[in-house]
């Protein structure tokens, strides 16, 4: 089984074995063995052509020279497996961010990001599964590459539409009231962004994550701004097929569901406080915009390189390791009762760093909401839009009512259940010395 196994992410392999360990697959031993066999083939070599006879011999115990024209067991089993995977991801696995699908006419499964487009009005091409964007598997047919890229780019438009719809609902359903239900949140929002400067909510660029894993290093901000993806792929990926796959992935533009949720909440806040807010992908921002305008930066350093522009100014600094993959927040100057480092644990808990700073030219403000993983960013958005949370922060920082918030950093510990963040807590905080 040729190929570079490093292209497969840990999330994809964990998903494969998690699905195989569910009760429905444990009861169907043959389908479970078939799933693991073709799943590993896809992860190890996404470009291989998997033949019916190989599966019959390796999985079903058929003789090497058996006649596939008369023995249809492989086709029957793969068809059953295809249906069983569809049932799993619409039922028990409905909250999985990735799904496994077996395209018709193929024996090789693909791993796809779940994107719920059922209400978007989009019509997928024949054979293109609804509600997903491919992350791993065979290279796309050249005839549909353009369609797939446009489909993913449309995610940005969908985000904007979601926010606009939310604002319209708020506009027509909001009851007239002279008293805000969250005065501390509104005051904080106006303090940061009612300064005459444009405010940009910068969405993360999550296709960077698998690409950086493939090249084995983090993309520097200068490389990102100048779009040096092809040079990096040529330099760090020897196999042409794997290099082509990496370029196909990184050339897509997508954000996370967590960013969409934060954008929706912040869109309502902007509307309620009569402040303009522009949504923009991290890939479309420039150094000049970040330096001179108000910015809200969403996502981890790996998914939003603009966060790295401020990393050295922060007390809680991100530390990634590629092999084995791990992430933790280093506490540069621990206070009494604080840890020197806070390490995340995949799918159990993570951390979200929230920082309020001045932009590089001191012409506006920057709000950084940076999770240790894609999901944990949601906690920062909820914290900053919740009245009780900001009241608690005001008390912790010793800020009197009516006085402005100083620049600050806080570190939230997030609980992760079924790819959501049902709860979080403040584990460290401090005014920022800027």
N, C-alpha and C positions, 0 to 999 in steps of 0.2 A: 504494500500500500504506500505508494510514493506520495510525496508532498511534504509541506512544512506544517507540522501540527501546531506551531505557535500562532497561526492565523486564527485558530479556534479560540474563542474567549472562554474563560473559566465559567462565565454565566451560561454559555451554551451547553457545555459539557455537564454542568451541574443540573441544568434543566432536563437533559436527556435521561440522566440517571434518577432524577426525582420523579419524572413521569413513569419510568419503568418500575419504580418502587411503589406506585399507587396500587390499591387493592384490586382494581379492575385489570391491571396488567399482571399482577402477581397470580391472579386466577387463570390467566390465559398465557401459559408458559411459552407456547410456540410463538405467539405474537410478541411477547416480551423479548424473546431471543432474537426475533427478526428485527424489532425496533433497535435493539442495542447494536446489532451487526451493521445494519445500513446507516445508523446514526454515527457510529464510529468511522465508517468509511467516508461519510460526508465531512466529518470534522477533520480527519487526517488528510484527505485529498478531495477538496470540493470540486475538482475538475475531472475526476475519474468517470469513466463510463461503466456503470454497474450492470452486468448482464444477468438475465433471468437464470441462466444455467449456473452461474457462480453461487447465487443464493440457494438454488436447489441443492447443490452439492454441499456447501459450507454450513447451511442452516437446517435444511430439511432432510439431509442424509441420503440424497439421491446419488446414483452411480455417476461417475464423471462423464459418461457418454450417453446419459439418458436423453430421450427425445422430448423436447419442450413443446413440440407441436401436438403431441398426444397427452402429455402430462401437464395440466394447467394449474397445479397446486400453488406454484409461486404467485401467479397472477391472482388467484383467489385469496391467498393469504395477504398479499400487499393491499388488495382492495379492502379487505376487512380491517387491516391496520390503518389505512387512510381514514376510514369511517370512525374507527375507535379514537384516533387522534382528534378528529373534528369534534366528537362527543366530549372528549376530555377537556378541550380548550374552550368549549362553550358551557361546560358545567363546572367540575371541580377545579379546573385550571383557568377559569375565566378571569382571574386577577393576575395571571402571569404576564409580565411585560414582553416576553418573547413567546413565540409559538413555533411548533414544529409542524410542517406540512409536507406531504408527498405529492408533488404536482402530477396530474394525470399524464400518462405516457412515460413516466420516469420511475425508477426504483430508488433514486437517491433523494433523501429528504433535504429540505432547506429550513434554515432557522430565520425567523422573521420578527422584526419589531412590530408589536401590536399597535395599530393606529386605527381608532374607531372612526371610520368615514361613513358610517351608515346614514348619518344625517347631513352629510356634506353635499349631497347631490352629485357626487362623482360617479362615473360609470367606469369600472375597471375593464381592461381588455379581456378578451376570452382567454381563460387559463390563468389570469392574474387574480390570486385570492383577495377577496374583499377585506379591507381593514388591516392590511399588513404592508410593511416595507421590508424587503429582503435585507438581512444582515450577513448571511453566510450561506453558501451553497454554490451551485454552478454559476458561471459568468452569464449575465443576461444575454439574450438574443440581441444582436446589433439592431434588429428592426424595431425593438421596443425600448432600447436604452433611453432614447430621448423622451419617450412617454414617462418612463419611471422617474427620470430626473425631474420633469415638470411636476409629476405627482407628489414627489417629496418636497419640492420647493413650495408647492401649494400649502404645505403645512403652515408656513409663515402666514399666508393669507387667511387660512382657517383660524389661526390664533387671533388675528386682527378682527375677523368677523365675530368670533366668540366674545371678545371684549366689547365690540361695538353693540352687539345685541344686549349684553349685560347692561351697558350704559343706557340704552334705550328703555329697557325694562325698568331700571332705576328711575329714569326721568318720568315715566308715565305712572309708576306705581308708588313713588315716594310721596308720603303725606306731608303737606306743608307743616313745618315746625320751626320754631325760632331757637330751639334748644337741640344741640347735637347729642346723639346717643353715645358718642365717643369723642369727647372734647380733647382729651390728651393726644389721641391719634391724629385728629385733624390739626391740632396746633403743631405737632411734630412734622407733619407733612408740609404745612405752610412754611415752617421754619426752614426746611431743607430746600423747597422747590419754588417758593413764591419770591423769586429774586430777579425776575426779568430775563433769566437765561432759559433756553429750551431744555426740556428734560427728556432724556432717552432711556427707555427700558431695554437693556441689551440682553437678548435671549441667548442661552447657551447654544453651542454648536456641537451636538453630541456625536456626530460622525467622526470627530477628532479622536475619540477614545479608542475605538478599535484600530484606527490607523496608527496611533502612537504605540499601541501594543505591538503592532506588526513591525514597526521600524525599531522598536526597543528603546525609545527615548521620548522625552517630552518635547514638543515643538516650542521653540522660543518665540516670543512675541514678534520680533523682527521678521522671523521666517513666516509666521502666520500672516502678518499684515501684508507682506509682499507675495503671498501665495506660493511658497516654495515647495509645495507638496510633491511635484514631479521630481525635483532634484533630490529630495529626501528619500523618496521611494527608490530612485536609481542608485543612490548611495548605500542604502541599508537593506534592500531586498534583492537578493541575487536571482531568484527564480522569476522568469518573465511572466509566467501565468499568475503567480502570487502577487507580483508587482501590479499587474493589470487589475486584479481583484481589489487590491488596496486603493488604487486610484479611482476605481469605480465607486467604492464606498465613500472616500473622502470628498469626492466631487458632488456628493449629494448635500443638501442643506436641510437639516432637521433640528428640532428642539425637543424638549422632554415634556411629558404631561405635567410634571411638577411646575415647570416654568409657565405653562398655560394657566395653571391654577393661581399662581402668584400674579401673573399678568391680569387675570380677571379681577382679583381682589384689589390690586393697585389701580386698575382702571376705574373701579367704582370710587375709590378714594380721590382720584384726580377729578372725576366729575363732580363729586360732592363739594370739593373745595375750589371748583372753577379754575383748575390748572390744566394746561395742555400736557399731554403725555404721548410720546411717539414710541411705538414698538419697532425694534430693529434687530436683525440678526447680528451676532458678534462678528460674522464674516464681512459685514457691510459697514463696520465702524472704522474710523481712522484715529490716529494719535491726536490729531488736532481737535476732533470732536470730544474725545475723552478728556483732554487737557483743559478745554475752555468752556464746556457746557456741563449741565447737571447730568449725572449718569446713575442708573441703577444697574449694577452688574449681577446677573444671576448665573449660578452654576459653579462647579468646581474649577480649579485652576486648569485641569486637563480639558475641560469642556468649554471653558471661556478664558483664553489666554490673557485677556485684558485684566483679569484679576491679578495676574503676575506683575503688572505695573506697580501695584501697591504692596506686594508681598513683603518686601524688606522693611516697610514702615509698620507692619503689624506685629503685635506681641505673639499672637497665635499663628504660627506659620505651618504651611502644609508640607508634609514630607511623604513622597511616594516612593515605593520600590516596585520595580517591574517584575522581578523574579526572586522569590515568590511574590505575587501581587499583594500589596498592603498599603494602607494609608493611615497616617496619624497626624494629629495637630501638636506641634512642639510648642510648649509654653516657654518663651524666651526668658521671662522674669517671673518665676512662680511666686505667688504670695502665700501667706500662711494658709494651710489647708488645701492648697491646689496641687494637682499632679504636675510633674515635669513634662508629661506627654499624655495625649489622649488618643488611644488607638481604636479605630472602628472595627466592628466584626460583621462580616458580610451577612446581610439579611436578618440580623438580630438587632443591632443598634449602630448608630452613626453619630456624626456631629455636624452642626451647622454654625458657621462663623458669620456674625453680623457686625459690620463696621461702618461707622459714619465718619467721613473724612472730608477735607477740602480737596478739590481737584488740583492737578499739578500747577496750574497757573493761578490758583486761588481766585478764580472768577466764578466759581460755583461749587456744588457739593457732589460727593460720591457716596452712594450707599451700596455696600458689598454684601451680598447674601450668597454664601459659598458653602455648599454641603460637601461632606467627605465622600458622598455618592450622589447620584442623580436624584434619588428620592428625598434625601434629607434637606434639600434646599427648600422644600415646601414648608418646613418648620419655621424658617426665618421669615417667610412671607406672612404666615399666620401670626407669628409673634408681633410683627410690626403693624398689623392691622387689628390687633386685639386691645381693647381699652385696658383691661386689668393687667395685661402683660407690660404695657408701657407705663402704667401707674407704678407697678412694682419696680421697673427699671429706674424710674424717676427717684423712688425712695432709696434704692440701692446706691445710686450715684449722688444722693444728697442734694438733689435739685428741688428748689422750692416751687410751689405752684405758681404758674405764670412766668417763670423764668425759662430761658431757652435751654435745651439740652446741649451739653458740651459734646465735642467729638468723643466717641467711645468705641469699645469693642466688647462683644459678649460672645460666649460660647455656649451653645445649646446641645444637650445630649438628646438624641432622638431615639424613640422606640420604633422599630420597623416590624409591621405585621401585614402579611399578604401584600407587600409592595406599597403600603401606605404608612403614614406616620400618625398613629392615633394619639400619641402623647410626646411631650418633650419637657425638659427642665433646664434651667440656667445652672451651669456648673462653674462658670467663671465670668467675671466682668471687670471692667475698669475704664475710667476716663482715658482718652487717648492724649498723649503729651503733645500732639501736633499743635 
